[in-house]
């Protein structure tokens, strides 16, 4: 065309027209080249060359005329346009029809004197069979015939191959150009498209794969014609580079005859062209329809099915409002122009005709109102949303772009042409970005391309452990394990591992050296046995030959090498050994004491085996067999023989407790380890589903609804030994303070320990009425019990004194004129506790034969009875400390009393009112008093009581 002074070329696609326009502009400049399509019009003042879509070709005299893809004369939808150009468009000097050789007979029959020139393919096209998408070679185009199929295949290729470009007829030319440019530049190696690539797109494609051999042509699903398949498959190969074609997915293997026809490009000649009358009658709508349906009178020219414009005309003709508005030929011509607006939206014929009717009404009144058009465009001008939403908006704006290009249809044509074009460009760019984001993994595509080129990949590790390959995030180094990014495909993962470990080899050695020299403060263990270095897991504890010597399993990637793994394992083993040695030092010292022999050594073994805590009821016989020397030897190591538990107080701290649970769980082979209670709690909830041994190892003993810390339980037991557990006693503030409980909670705890709790109420003594205790006469012990007569006298005296005080206050109030009302006494709740354990089989009932021994529990009652166990005193059968004469040695007795006081026993022995076993004599009431800080009132009844006692 450029060899002539003027020229016109018609192309089947707006996309191809834009490509040819850009090439001519590059050669001749924009001032002499025009671009005319249904949605775009660029016409300079000194135009010489016209580039247009076939439908939009101007009817002008030009030296040169060319029609591309002339075989579309047989297309049922658009064929009548190409046939009209074939019959009527001629250049002054040259006319050129470009297309398939199948049109040769038809053109020869319709146009006399035509010359045919054949251009053979310079490369070969061959059949390659069926291939899975996962094995599709690079630079392949996979063809589908529906939007859903295209998106599904594109998503699969993104996961397996890194991404692809998408080309469909519904895309705007700008979006298709951007997608094609991405493929041509090598950013992706795959193209997923509809049959839109069969025309005019010259791409670097080496293989074309059909995902289906049927398509929906707008009316029905039909098999692809052989020449259609040849047109699409012919995209494979370029110039002298050969190409292949095949099938994929569910597409059936092609038969040999069709394969041979495609390979050699031999197809049956086109026998019939689509034709439509162009000599139209615009008198009435009916006359127009009749002229459109008139026959050609030629055997080669036949009417195709009604195009969209004819269908729209017939639909509008039936609408009464339209029939009323169409009054003459000018209105019919305008209506026909409106009907030729393409249905870009593709919603439904009814929706399309409704829009056309609205536009026709506006045009009859002059033009489409600017405010109405502005609102319609504003609703579309949104670049947010997914691919489907953007595609719909793009189809809508293409309608208004076409409308704005019609002369006289809108006010201020230049403004609306620019506005609609700008909106279309924004939506096109947004759609391209959305397609790229969804169907292209740039990281994978870049890495696979580098791998294909056998280039060494640059990998780096930053101070946060993030690994990057070629600047793309590949994963994270956690401790000594590489966690690859999981968003990539399987092929990418293998390549990333290979590239990443190249960068990680020196990092592993540097990190291992830093880890080996790190202090123990940077290491820790979890309650489930994990070993941590900061926030990274570097190993875990495993079962060893005994509980105090666990093993270590390291978390080190195999690619790091055995040297790194051994180094990490040695460091972790040192940490674990030092941690156990520090936290269990008393227990390890007990285990290594060679001085322990006999029963003491065996008991020490039991204590070490249980990690420093033994419930007493489980070792009652062993404790009973220990003599005082053996117990003393064990006490030197911090072993405490409590009433409920034998334990080492130093191992009840939070850190040893946490480690003890981990070591015991490892030794027992548990899958889930029990967690240690929060530090500082005296009691914790008792959950029935939790094994009692878990509480014991945590340093607690279950008692009712709560579990109490065993050292605090022993302190409570020391207080309970001073009480009358048979006659009953009340809780004192010391007991509540030890447990940190309210009286109600304490009662339930005592019931869990084997006591009966009786609830009662009594009048609350006001602080102002609390009597002052009379001073004890000098020389008399403050803890001497009162006789029964003195106790009765004291009670009567106090009652009489209280009555006198009340009468005196009433008299004073009456004298002052006040009305005295008897107020109801304020009541308080109190509990009386008595030892009432559940009877055990084969034992005499508790309390039998005890009255003559002071009412205390028998020595053969369960070991959790509220008294110092019998086994803590010298065995009666041996009595090695008793000299001749039958009395115990005074010096040994005093030492024993001092020791008992140091360990919380604190109770006197002998003739001062208590038995040697520690229980008070209950043949007379027991009273306790403390010396007041100031002298009592001499008029107090307690002073009178003291005087009577002195006289006695």
NUTOR-867684 format. One line per 4 residues: number of its first residue (from 1); their letters; for each residue x, y, z of C-alpha. Coordinates in pm, whole numbers. Each point is the difference from the previous one (the first is absolute). Layout:
N
NUM> a> X,Y,Z ~ ...
//
This chain:
952
1> xxxx> 0,0,0 ~ 280,243,77 ~ 119,-36,-360 ~ -310,195,-102
5> xxxx> -86,361,65 ~ -328,-89,176 ~ -140,-320,133 ~ -271,-169,209
9> xxxx> 37,-332,187 ~ -278,-191,177 ~ 88,-234,285 ~ -222,-246,188
13> xxxx> 94,112,353 ~ 33,335,170 ~ 311,-139,166 ~ 162,-78,-333
17> xxxx> -106,334,-142 ~ 175,176,286 ~ 315,-205,-58 ~ 12,87,-373
21> xxxx> -78,366,76 ~ 296,20,240 ~ 232,-152,-260 ~ -104,248,-271
25> xxxx> 25,293,243 ~ 352,-110,81 ~ 83,-2,-373 ~ -190,312,-121
29> xxxx> -91,200,309 ~ -339,58,168 ~ -100,296,-215 ~ -80,-212,-309
33> xxxx> -149,-315,159 ~ -361,-45,115 ~ -143,-269,228 ~ -373,-71,-24
37> xxxx> -170,-272,202 ~ -337,-32,162 ~ 141,134,331 ~ 290,218,-111
41> xxxx> 44,271,-260 ~ 325,182,-68 ~ -17,207,-322 ~ 272,262,-60
45> xxxx> -47,288,-247 ~ 241,-128,-269 ~ -93,-367,12 ~ 143,-224,-273
49> xxxx> -31,-348,147 ~ -309,-142,167 ~ 22,-294,240 ~ -339,-132,105
53> xxxx> -198,-299,107 ~ -182,-157,-293 ~ -337,128,122 ~ 133,355,39
57> xxxx> 187,31,-335 ~ -69,344,-155 ~ -150,9,-347 ~ 262,221,-166
61> xxxx> 206,-13,-312 ~ 350,-123,81 ~ 285,-130,-210 ~ 24,-316,207
65> xxxx> -266,-215,175 ~ 67,-314,204 ~ -231,-236,191 ~ 158,-240,249
69> xxxx> -137,-344,96 ~ -230,-4,-300 ~ -111,-356,80 ~ -229,159,263
73> xxxx> -244,52,-287 ~ -139,-338,110 ~ -44,101,364 ~ -371,-17,95
77> xxxx> 20,313,221 ~ 235,241,-177 ~ 34,-163,-341 ~ -240,238,-178
81> xxxx> 231,295,77 ~ 305,-174,-151 ~ -202,-115,-299 ~ -115,357,-62
85> xxxx> 360,125,13 ~ 106,-280,-231 ~ -262,97,-256 ~ 17,380,24
89> xxxx> 328,130,146 ~ 262,70,-266 ~ 323,193,-11 ~ 76,237,-283
93> xxxx> 325,-178,-73 ~ 2,-318,208 ~ -240,-212,204 ~ 132,-278,226
97> xxxx> -198,-277,175 ~ 197,-188,265 ~ -117,-335,134 ~ -26,-373,-26
101> xxxx> 34,-191,-325 ~ -349,-140,64 ~ -144,324,-143 ~ 165,-44,-343
105> xxxx> -303,-159,-183 ~ -253,247,141 ~ 211,306,-82 ~ 75,-130,-349
109> xxxx> -371,-49,-63 ~ -106,342,133 ~ 287,222,-121 ~ 119,-50,-355
113> xxxx> 362,63,-89 ~ 130,-44,355 ~ 357,-122,53 ~ 95,-243,278
117> xxxx> 337,-7,175 ~ 82,-277,245 ~ 240,44,289 ~ 103,-340,133
121> xxxx> 78,-47,366 ~ 374,18,61 ~ -18,-229,306 ~ -164,-332,65
125> xxxx> -298,-66,227 ~ -18,-347,153 ~ -229,-196,233 ~ 142,-73,348
129> xxxx> -286,-191,160 ~ -151,56,343 ~ 184,160,293 ~ -99,82,354
133> xxxx> 5,365,101 ~ 272,-79,254 ~ 223,-126,-283 ~ -77,271,-251
137> xxxx> 322,131,-161 ~ 103,361,34 ~ -130,256,-252 ~ -331,-184,-33
141> xxxx> -351,135,-63 ~ -288,-192,154 ~ -331,70,-171 ~ -337,-16,176
145> xxxx> -346,99,-115 ~ -157,142,317 ~ 102,254,261 ~ -28,-257,279
149> xxxx> 231,-242,-181 ~ 253,274,-68 ~ 9,110,365 ~ 23,-356,132
153> xxxx> 293,-88,-228 ~ 172,330,76 ~ -24,-66,374 ~ 145,-350,-38
157> xxxx> 290,126,-210 ~ 72,273,256 ~ 37,-261,271 ~ 214,-237,-203
161> xxxx> 187,224,-242 ~ 12,341,159 ~ -272,170,-201 ~ -137,81,-342
165> xxxx> -147,275,-215 ~ -372,2,-78 ~ -147,108,-335 ~ -374,3,-67
169> xxxx> -225,177,-246 ~ -188,162,289 ~ 310,189,111 ~ 60,351,-116
173> xxxx> 280,50,-253 ~ 209,176,263 ~ -31,-292,242 ~ 73,-256,-272
177> xxxx> 302,198,-115 ~ 135,10,355 ~ -49,-373,45 ~ 158,-78,-336
181> xxxx> 294,231,75 ~ 59,-183,328 ~ 12,-331,-185 ~ 219,132,-281
185> xxxx> 246,150,250 ~ 50,-342,158 ~ -143,92,339 ~ -218,-307,-35
189> xxxx> 45,-303,-224 ~ -364,-93,-44 ~ -305,154,-165 ~ -358,-105,74
193> xxxx> -244,135,-256 ~ -326,-46,-184 ~ -11,-38,-377 ~ 65,376,-13
197> xxxx> 369,-80,-57 ~ -93,-164,-331 ~ -12,336,-176 ~ 258,265,-35
201> xxxx> 214,-70,305 ~ 358,-71,-99 ~ 150,-154,311 ~ 308,-201,86
205> xxxx> -190,-326,53 ~ 164,-338,-43 ~ -287,-226,100 ~ -379,35,-13
209> xxxx> -214,-230,217 ~ -378,-33,-38 ~ -180,-56,330 ~ -323,-71,-192
213> xxxx> -107,-65,-357 ~ -353,145,35 ~ -114,358,50 ~ -320,196,59
217> xxxx> -51,233,-294 ~ -279,205,155 ~ -275,-235,-112 ~ 119,-353,70
221> xxxx> 299,-210,101 ~ 162,-134,-317 ~ 327,-168,-98 ~ 275,224,-123
225> xxxx> 29,16,-376 ~ 327,-137,-137 ~ 98,337,-143 ~ -67,162,342
229> xxxx> 232,-250,168 ~ 258,57,-274 ~ -23,377,53 ~ 63,-37,376
233> xxxx> 266,-272,-25 ~ 180,209,-261 ~ 100,243,276 ~ 269,-253,101
237> xxxx> 333,61,-169 ~ 133,328,-132 ~ 176,78,-323 ~ 251,-285,-31
241> xxxx> -53,-141,349 ~ -220,-310,2 ~ -294,-51,228 ~ -219,-275,141
245> xxxx> -363,-42,95 ~ -186,-249,217 ~ -273,-40,257 ~ -15,13,380
249> xxxx> -248,-55,278 ~ -320,-177,-105 ~ 39,69,-371 ~ -11,-313,-216
253> xxxx> 286,-102,-225 ~ -49,133,-354 ~ -49,-248,-284 ~ 277,-50,-251
257> xxxx> -181,170,-287 ~ -51,320,198 ~ 359,-8,122 ~ 125,-33,-359
261> xxxx> -221,286,-117 ~ 129,231,275 ~ 364,-95,-53 ~ -19,61,-376
265> xxxx> -259,278,18 ~ -231,-172,-244 ~ -367,75,64 ~ -316,-25,-202
269> xxxx> -74,313,-203 ~ -267,237,129 ~ -312,-62,-204 ~ -229,275,128
273> xxxx> 57,356,121 ~ -217,189,243 ~ -178,290,-164 ~ -244,272,106
277> xxxx> -163,263,-216 ~ 154,344,34 ~ -260,178,-220 ~ -233,70,290
281> xxxx> -349,154,-2 ~ -64,244,287 ~ -362,89,-64 ~ -133,-201,295
285> xxxx> 139,-249,244 ~ -173,-283,-182 ~ 147,110,-333 ~ 345,13,160
289> xxxx> -32,-353,134 ~ -122,-125,-337 ~ 298,159,-179 ~ 241,-155,247
293> xxxx> -150,-344,-63 ~ -11,22,-379 ~ 196,-280,-181 ~ 321,58,-194
297> xxxx> -95,-186,-315 ~ 343,-168,-16 ~ 75,-362,86 ~ 318,86,189
301> xxxx> -161,274,206 ~ -243,-113,265 ~ -164,168,293 ~ 151,-83,333
305> xxxx> -184,1,325 ~ -129,330,131 ~ 277,207,150 ~ -42,186,329
309> xxxx> -103,322,-172 ~ -281,-168,-197 ~ -123,-179,313 ~ -2,330,192
313> xxxx> -195,168,-283 ~ -264,-269,-1 ~ -38,19,376 ~ -31,379,7
317> xxxx> -253,-11,-286 ~ -239,-187,228 ~ 13,257,280 ~ -305,236,-19
321> xxxx> 191,298,131 ~ 262,-37,-274 ~ -263,-42,-272 ~ -165,319,118
325> xxxx> 327,194,-5 ~ 110,-118,-348 ~ -189,233,-237 ~ 207,-4,-318
329> xxxx> 305,-112,-191 ~ 236,220,200 ~ -116,-164,324 ~ 42,-347,-153
333> xxxx> 355,82,-111 ~ 82,130,350 ~ -150,-311,159 ~ 210,-221,-228
337> xxxx> 317,189,98 ~ -90,-52,367 ~ -62,-373,-57 ~ 354,-37,-135
341> xxxx> 148,83,344 ~ 184,-323,93 ~ -118,-196,304 ~ 328,21,188
345> xxxx> -167,-73,332 ~ -149,-331,-107 ~ -247,-7,288 ~ -312,-92,-197
349> xxxx> -177,112,-321 ~ -274,161,208 ~ 250,209,199 ~ 173,106,-320
353> xxxx> -321,107,-177 ~ -111,195,308 ~ 324,199,-14 ~ -41,55,-374
357> xxxx> -355,129,50 ~ 125,247,259 ~ 274,124,-231 ~ -245,31,-291
361> xxxx> -230,214,215 ~ 285,231,94 ~ 117,36,-364 ~ -350,85,-120
365> xxxx> 0,285,250 ~ 339,123,-125 ~ 286,-182,178 ~ 78,-207,305
369> xxxx> -14,235,304 ~ 340,68,148 ~ -115,-31,361 ~ -160,-340,-68
373> xxxx> 308,-122,-184 ~ 224,135,277 ~ -187,-198,266 ~ 13,-316,-211
377> xxxx> 375,31,-51 ~ 64,92,364 ~ -163,-323,114 ~ 242,-190,-223
381> xxxx> 318,193,85 ~ 108,-221,291 ~ 331,-186,-13 ~ -62,-206,315
385> xxxx> -131,-353,-12 ~ 85,-343,-134 ~ 53,-111,-360 ~ -368,-62,-70
389> xxxx> -109,339,132 ~ 267,183,-199 ~ -88,-197,-315 ~ -367,100,30
393> xxxx> 83,366,50 ~ 234,-14,-297 ~ -275,-143,-218 ~ -236,279,114
397> xxxx> 248,278,-75 ~ 69,-146,-346 ~ -368,60,-78 ~ 31,369,92
401> xxxx> 332,25,-183 ~ -176,-121,-316 ~ -290,243,57 ~ 237,294,51
405> xxxx> 165,-77,-335 ~ -328,48,-192 ~ -28,345,-149 ~ -274,213,158
409> xxxx> -102,-249,268 ~ 148,183,300 ~ 54,361,96 ~ 365,109,0
413> xxxx> 123,-302,-196 ~ 371,60,60 ~ -51,9,377 ~ -200,-322,21
417> xxxx> 228,-183,-242 ~ 297,87,219 ~ -191,-76,322 ~ -123,-343,-110
421> xxxx> 344,-88,-137 ~ 164,100,329 ~ -245,-211,204 ~ 57,-294,-234
425> xxxx> 376,36,38 ~ -24,10,381 ~ -222,-306,9 ~ 223,-177,-251
429> xxxx> 307,64,212 ~ -181,-113,314 ~ -117,-318,-173 ~ 353,-71,-123
433> xxxx> 131,46,353 ~ -270,-228,139 ~ 73,-269,-258 ~ 370,25,69
437> xxxx> -47,-12,376 ~ -225,-304,-21 ~ 167,-201,-272 ~ 366,100,19
441> xxxx> 245,-80,277 ~ 285,223,-104 ~ 238,-152,250 ~ -56,-350,-132
445> xxxx> 17,104,-363 ~ 326,189,50 ~ 159,-283,193 ~ -109,-265,-248
449> xxxx> 133,208,-287 ~ 335,39,174 ~ 6,-370,72 ~ -80,-76,-363
453> xxxx> 290,221,-104 ~ 223,-191,244 ~ 106,319,171 ~ 118,2,360
457> xxxx> -262,158,223 ~ 96,268,250 ~ -126,-91,347 ~ 36,201,322
461> xxxx> -88,-36,369 ~ -70,311,210 ~ 34,41,375 ~ -364,-104,50
465> xxxx> 58,-335,-166 ~ -194,95,-316 ~ 141,-171,-307 ~ -33,172,-338
469> xxxx> 86,-141,-342 ~ 47,254,-276 ~ -161,256,229 ~ -314,-211,45
473> xxxx> -99,-135,343 ~ 70,-374,2 ~ -50,-95,365 ~ 128,46,351
477> xxxx> 282,-160,196 ~ -140,-99,341 ~ 282,-119,219 ~ 170,-257,-221
481> xxxx> -300,-86,-218 ~ -96,172,-323 ~ -374,62,-35 ~ -69,53,-368
485> xxxx> -277,233,-110 ~ -308,-213,-61 ~ -167,225,-256 ~ 199,-132,-294
489> xxxx> -37,-310,-216 ~ 172,-336,44 ~ 248,77,-277 ~ 76,334,159
493> xxxx> 43,-158,343 ~ 265,-240,-128 ~ 185,278,-172 ~ -24,231,301
497> xxxx> 139,-269,226 ~ 296,-48,-226 ~ 70,371,-35 ~ -69,79,366
501> xxxx> 228,-264,143 ~ 283,137,-210 ~ -31,322,201 ~ -71,-180,326
505> xxxx> 312,-217,12 ~ 229,274,136 ~ -288,133,211 ~ -42,-339,167
509> xxxx> 365,-2,110 ~ -11,358,128 ~ -322,-64,187 ~ 129,-325,150
513> xxxx> 312,178,135 ~ -212,277,146 ~ -236,-253,157 ~ 280,-208,151
517> xxxx> 152,306,169 ~ -328,147,118 ~ -68,15,378 ~ -258,-221,164
521> xxxx> -219,304,56 ~ -80,0,-374 ~ -123,-361,18 ~ -314,-134,160
525> xxxx> -232,-297,-2 ~ -377,-8,-40 ~ -246,-187,216 ~ -43,-248,-283
529> xxxx> 371,-80,-18 ~ 99,230,-284 ~ 341,167,1 ~ 4,363,-105
533> xxxx> 272,240,-108 ~ -174,333,35 ~ -321,-40,-198 ~ 127,-284,-219
537> xxxx> -49,-369,79 ~ 336,-177,-35 ~ -80,-338,155 ~ -201,-197,251
541> xxxx> 58,-221,302 ~ -39,-374,-46 ~ -8,-290,241 ~ 338,-101,147
545> xxxx> 120,-292,213 ~ -163,161,305 ~ -211,304,83 ~ 295,220,105
549> xxxx> 199,-73,-316 ~ -220,76,-305 ~ 129,-1,-355 ~ -14,272,-264
553> xxxx> -134,-5,-356 ~ 103,299,-212 ~ -196,182,-268 ~ 262,42,-272
557> xxxx> -64,-34,-372 ~ 171,-291,-165 ~ 153,236,-255 ~ 188,177,281
561> xxxx> 217,-308,52 ~ 79,-234,287 ~ 271,230,133 ~ -250,275,73
565> xxxx> -246,-247,151 ~ 265,-146,235 ~ 108,344,112 ~ -354,109,79
569> xxxx> -69,-325,184 ~ 310,35,221 ~ -97,355,96 ~ -358,-97,84
573> xxxx> 114,-300,205 ~ 232,224,202 ~ -285,240,66 ~ -239,-273,112
577> xxxx> 257,-165,226 ~ 91,330,167 ~ -365,93,43 ~ -79,-331,174
581> xxxx> 314,24,214 ~ -94,350,116 ~ -368,-55,69 ~ 29,-351,147
585> xxxx> 326,47,189 ~ -139,-129,336 ~ -139,-309,-167 ~ 319,-75,-192
589> xxxx> 207,52,315 ~ -228,-247,182 ~ 43,-248,-285 ~ 381,21,15
593> xxxx> 36,-16,382 ~ 211,-310,69 ~ -58,34,373 ~ -360,-109,-32
597> xxxx> -36,-373,61 ~ -267,-255,62 ~ -356,117,20 ~ 100,365,-32
601> xxxx> 168,-63,-335 ~ -301,-192,-125 ~ -234,277,110 ~ 225,256,-170
605> xxxx> -24,-204,-321 ~ -381,8,24 ~ 10,376,53 ~ 232,58,-297
609> xxxx> -214,-225,-215 ~ -307,212,83 ~ 195,324,-65 ~ -11,124,361
613> xxxx> -367,-50,96 ~ -154,-313,159 ~ -355,-26,137 ~ 38,-140,352
617> xxxx> -285,-248,-24 ~ 186,-178,-282 ~ 319,-51,204 ~ -144,-34,349
621> xxxx> 173,-330,72 ~ 339,125,-126 ~ -27,312,216 ~ -92,-211,301
625> xxxx> 307,-217,-46 ~ 239,299,-1 ~ 175,59,332 ~ 97,344,129
629> xxxx> 354,-19,-138 ~ -131,-75,-349 ~ -250,280,21 ~ 261,239,124
633> xxxx> 227,-89,-291 ~ -284,69,-243 ~ -97,323,176 ~ 356,129,-52
637> xxxx> -80,-1,-375 ~ -313,206,54 ~ -248,-287,9 ~ -308,84,205
641> xxxx> -216,-275,144 ~ -339,165,-11 ~ -328,-136,122 ~ -131,-34,-358
645> xxxx> 309,13,-223 ~ 370,-77,11 ~ 164,273,-204 ~ 292,235,-47
649> xxxx> -122,359,48 ~ 269,140,-231 ~ -155,-193,-291 ~ -343,159,44
653> xxxx> 107,329,-154 ~ -154,88,-342 ~ 309,-72,-210 ~ 68,-354,136
657> xxxx> -372,-77,-11 ~ -23,100,-368 ~ 303,-213,-86 ~ -121,-293,212
661> xxxx> -323,-24,-199 ~ 192,-1,-328 ~ 250,-266,114 ~ -271,-224,144
665> xxxx> -213,32,-316 ~ 299,-98,-214 ~ 72,-302,219 ~ -364,-109,-18
669> xxxx> -14,48,-378 ~ -297,240,5 ~ -111,169,-320 ~ -128,312,180
673> xxxx> 179,125,311 ~ -186,147,299 ~ 69,367,53 ~ 123,137,331
677> xxxx> -232,222,204 ~ 65,375,10 ~ 258,90,265 ~ -106,143,336
681> xxxx> -335,-178,40 ~ -68,-179,327 ~ -301,-181,-143 ~ -110,-82,-351
685> xxxx> -324,-150,-138 ~ -31,-378,27 ~ -113,-135,-338 ~ -132,-353,20
689> xxxx> 128,-99,-344 ~ 360,88,87 ~ 190,-295,150 ~ 93,46,367
693> xxxx> 364,-71,-82 ~ 11,316,-210 ~ -97,201,308 ~ 260,-178,209
697> xxxx> 279,70,-247 ~ -117,362,-16 ~ 43,23,380 ~ -369,-10,92
701> xxxx> -237,-239,178 ~ -368,-15,-104 ~ -246,73,280 ~ -360,40,-106
705> xxxx> -57,267,-260 ~ 354,136,37 ~ 352,-136,11 ~ 234,152,262
709> xxxx> 375,39,-27 ~ 163,-278,199 ~ 235,222,203 ~ -292,219,107
713> xxxx> -199,-313,77 ~ 272,-113,239 ~ -8,338,174 ~ -375,-40,34
717> xxxx> 51,-350,139 ~ 234,143,267 ~ -281,232,111 ~ -258,-278,-5
721> xxxx> 209,-220,233 ~ -57,248,284 ~ -378,-25,-38 ~ -254,-236,155
725> xxxx> -79,-189,-319 ~ -242,-234,177 ~ -194,249,210 ~ -4,256,-278
729> xxxx> 170,331,-65 ~ -43,319,-193 ~ 231,144,-266 ~ 224,273,129
733> xxxx> 138,293,-204 ~ 334,-175,-44 ~ -165,-289,-182 ~ -190,232,-232
737> xxxx> 312,208,-58 ~ 204,-304,-101 ~ -255,-112,-259 ~ -110,348,-110
741> xxxx> -362,-112,7 ~ -330,119,137 ~ -163,-202,274 ~ -241,-162,-248
745> xxxx> 286,-103,-231 ~ 204,-121,295 ~ -285,-225,112 ~ -9,-173,-338
749> xxxx> 377,-40,8 ~ -19,-163,344 ~ -269,-236,-122 ~ 234,-102,-281
753> xxxx> 269,-74,263 ~ -230,-235,194 ~ -169,231,249 ~ -369,44,68
757> xxxx> -104,366,-8 ~ -311,98,202 ~ -147,339,-87 ~ -173,206,267
761> xxxx> -82,361,91 ~ 41,205,318 ~ -31,362,111 ~ 295,204,-111
765> xxxx> 202,154,282 ~ 53,367,-58 ~ 348,134,32 ~ -109,258,262
769> xxxx> -144,-273,225 ~ 300,-227,-12 ~ 105,-47,364 ~ 348,84,113
773> xxxx> 192,-302,115 ~ 115,23,358 ~ 373,-12,59 ~ 140,-330,106
777> xxxx> 150,7,348 ~ 375,4,6 ~ 160,-336,38 ~ -282,-197,-165
781> xxxx> 50,-133,-354 ~ -207,176,-263 ~ -85,-325,-173 ~ -128,-183,316
785> xxxx> -347,-143,-68 ~ -300,102,215 ~ -183,-253,209 ~ -360,-93,-76
789> xxxx> -128,200,300 ~ 199,304,-105 ~ -133,-28,-357 ~ -364,-8,124
793> xxxx> 63,290,237 ~ 156,203,-280 ~ -298,-57,-227 ~ -252,97,272
797> xxxx> 200,308,97 ~ 26,116,-362 ~ -375,-43,-60 ~ -86,193,317
801> xxxx> 245,277,-93 ~ -141,30,-351 ~ -357,23,138 ~ 102,273,243
805> xxxx> 170,196,-281 ~ -309,-25,-222 ~ -230,114,284 ~ 228,295,72
809> xxxx> -4,115,-365 ~ -380,-31,-13 ~ -40,207,316 ~ 229,271,-135
813> xxxx> -194,11,-327 ~ -337,30,180 ~ 134,278,218 ~ 98,188,-313
817> xxxx> -352,-43,-140 ~ 96,-238,-273 ~ -217,-290,-109 ~ 195,-322,27
821> xxxx> -90,-275,-234 ~ 136,-348,28 ~ 204,-56,-316 ~ 24,-347,-141
825> xxxx> 346,-135,59 ~ 223,-20,-309 ~ 71,-362,-88 ~ 322,-150,-127
829> xxxx> 66,-335,-167 ~ 257,-236,144 ~ 110,-355,-73 ~ 95,-277,237
833> xxxx> 249,-248,-145 ~ 40,-360,116 ~ 225,-270,-136 ~ -225,-243,-183
837> xxxx> 187,-201,-260 ~ -178,-261,-201 ~ 39,-344,162 ~ 232,-240,-175
841> xxxx> -66,-373,-33 ~ 159,-248,243 ~ 54,277,257 ~ -169,60,331
845> xxxx> -230,299,6 ~ 189,320,61 ~ -12,119,357 ~ -55,-346,154
849> xxxx> 183,-26,328 ~ 127,357,-19 ~ -185,157,288 ~ 250,-111,260
853> xxxx> 284,139,-212 ~ -128,356,-17 ~ -248,-30,-287 ~ 258,38,-281
857> xxxx> 2,-218,-309 ~ 166,-341,10 ~ 349,-49,-126 ~ -122,-248,-258
861> xxxx> -231,250,-174 ~ 89,115,-353 ~ 321,198,-41 ~ -180,322,-84
865> xxxx> -147,16,351 ~ 49,349,155 ~ 294,-87,225 ~ 368,-56,-24
869> xxxx> 50,-350,-140 ~ 105,-270,239 ~ 294,-88,-221 ~ 159,339,74
873> xxxx> 56,-111,365 ~ 227,-274,121 ~ -129,-349,-59 ~ -150,-140,321
877> xxxx> 136,-347,-68 ~ 364,107,-2 ~ 11,286,257 ~ 376,27,-44
881> xxxx> 2,341,166 ~ -157,-127,326 ~ 265,-61,273 ~ -38,-229,288
885> xxxx> -266,116,241 ~ -264,24,-268 ~ 9,381,-54 ~ 121,160,-325
889> xxxx> 323,183,5 ~ -71,368,83 ~ 259,140,-239 ~ -132,-195,-301
893> xxxx> -356,100,90 ~ 88,369,9 ~ 176,-24,-335 ~ -302,-168,-147
897> xxxx> -229,272,136 ~ 223,270,-150 ~ 3,-176,-335 ~ -378,-37,2
901> xxxx> -38,368,70 ~ 233,89,-287 ~ -204,-217,-239 ~ -329,148,106
905> xxxx> -98,-253,265 ~ 31,246,284 ~ -194,-196,263 ~ 109,-71,357
909> xxxx> 25,-346,150 ~ -34,-147,344 ~ -191,116,299 ~ -107,341,-127
913> xxxx> -332,-117,-124 ~ 103,-183,-325 ~ 83,-358,-76 ~ 330,-100,-149
917> xxxx> -185,-61,-326 ~ -91,368,-25 ~ -373,-7,80 ~ -141,194,295
921> xxxx> -164,-180,297 ~ -372,63,-29 ~ -111,-105,349 ~ -61,371,67
925> xxxx> -67,297,-224 ~ 299,145,-178 ~ 32,379,-3 ~ 263,223,-152
929> xxxx> 70,364,71 ~ 261,261,-83 ~ 147,264,226 ~ -152,346,-70
933> xxxx> 217,295,-75 ~ -169,211,274 ~ -160,-74,333 ~ -361,-101,8
937> xxxx> -280,190,167 ~ -5,-105,371 ~ -380,10,-11 ~ -7,-253,-279
941> xxxx> -151,-338,88 ~ 318,-160,-130 ~ 199,182,266 ~ -238,-142,261
945> xxxx> 52,-344,-151 ~ 376,36,23 ~ -27,100,368 ~ -207,-311,75
949> xxxx> 261,-213,-173 ~ 277,151,216 ~ -191,-76,317 ~ -25,-358,-109
//
